[in-house]
Amino acid sequence: MTDMRAFRDAVSSWAAGGPGGPASGLAARLGLRTAVLLEGPSDLAAVETLAGRRGRDLAAEGVCVVPMGGAMSIGRYAGLLGPPGLGLSLRGLCDEREQRFYDRGLRRAQAPPGGFFVCVADLEDELIRALGTARVEEVIRAEGDQRAWQTFLRQPAQHGRPRQQQLRRFLGTKKGRKIRYGRLLVEPLGPGEVPAPLDDLVRSL
């Protein structure tokens, strides 16, 4: 796991303009075959949690999950890790509103788009819909975030908004919360409840 973190750090530095040698060396040492490109660490938490629940050790299987720091980085990361760069097979998630942008970035990187699975709004929204709002609120209570949730609901901007939208917004209101709930909203999912984009992604690895 330490080496995989080092690989992610090396890729992040490479994407920011640093040398590619460290990432290339680590990829060879780790026997990487696939890179999963995700917008951020909350998506990473969800993917790794689901894989773990299914008895998968992605690192041992040569799969690295890489948070890109935003959808706009897809072209850069696909070029570095895909056919023009390290030659890894690429997989990932994208939001429906950004699908065209992903398609263009993957085309420029000579990477087939078929390995990217589309969320309607984003993965948090998919998970909230899969669990239902009542069960998500149960998770919030169990995590000790009930007071913060009630304070959030009293904000004028939240009055009259659908519960689904309120919950989605709440997850992004505090640093680190989306990452924590990326894991917490996957853990209670039963058989057949996993959102299709996340389920299809993990099955494709």
NORJOVEN-V251626 format. One record per residue. N is the residue number from 1. PHI is phi in whole degrees, 0 to 359 (* if undefined). Layout:
<<N PHI> <N PHI>>
//
This chain:
<<1 *> <2 298> <3 296> <4 292> <5 297> <6 298> <7 296> <8 302> <9 297> <10 294> <11 293> <12 300> <13 295> <14 297> <15 296> <16 273> <17 111> <18 281> <19 289> <20 268> <21 304> <22 300> <23 294> <24 297> <25 296> <26 293> <27 300> <28 292> <29 294> <30 276> <31 66> <32 289> <33 238> <34 221> <35 243> <36 260> <37 264> <38 232> <39 298> <40 205> <41 292> <42 291> <43 294> <44 301> <45 300> <46 293> <47 295> <48 292> <49 294> <50 295> <51 300> <52 297> <53 298> <54 266> <55 76> <56 264> <57 248> <58 299> <59 299> <60 294> <61 271> <62 81> <63 245> <64 245> <65 263> <66 240> <67 280> <68 267> <69 81> <70 131> <71 296> <72 294> <73 269> <74 301> <75 298> <76 295> <77 293> <78 296> <79 293> <80 286> <81 261> <82 275> <83 307> <84 288> <85 250> <86 281> <87 77> <88 280> <89 290> <90 250> <91 225> <92 168> <93 240> <94 216> <95 274> <96 306> <97 292> <98 249> <99 298> <100 298> <101 297> <102 298> <103 302> <104 295> <105 297> <106 290> <107 297> <108 298> <109 271> <110 59> <111 251> <112 294> <113 280> <114 295> <115 271> <116 249> <117 250> <118 258> <119 268> <120 297> <121 254> <122 198> <123 293> <124 301> <125 297> <126 299> <127 291> <128 296> <129 293> <130 294> <131 279> <132 90> <133 296> <134 297> <135 288> <136 296> <137 295> <138 298> <139 297> <140 300> <141 297> <142 296> <143 273> <144 79> <145 259> <146 298> <147 297> <148 297> <149 296> <150 294> <151 298> <152 299> <153 294> <154 280> <155 293> <156 307> <157 295> <158 267> <159 295> <160 84> <161 281> <162 301> <163 302> <164 304> <165 291> <166 298> <167 296> <168 299> <169 293> <170 301> <171 297> <172 259> <173 272> <174 223> <175 304> <176 91> <177 292> <178 300> <179 295> <180 298> <181 282> <182 303> <183 280> <184 295> <185 276> <186 272> <187 304> <188 275> <189 294> <190 270> <191 305> <192 82> <193 260> <194 295> <195 305> <196 305> <197 299> <198 291> <199 299> <200 296> <201 298> <202 296> <203 295> <204 280> <205 277>>
//
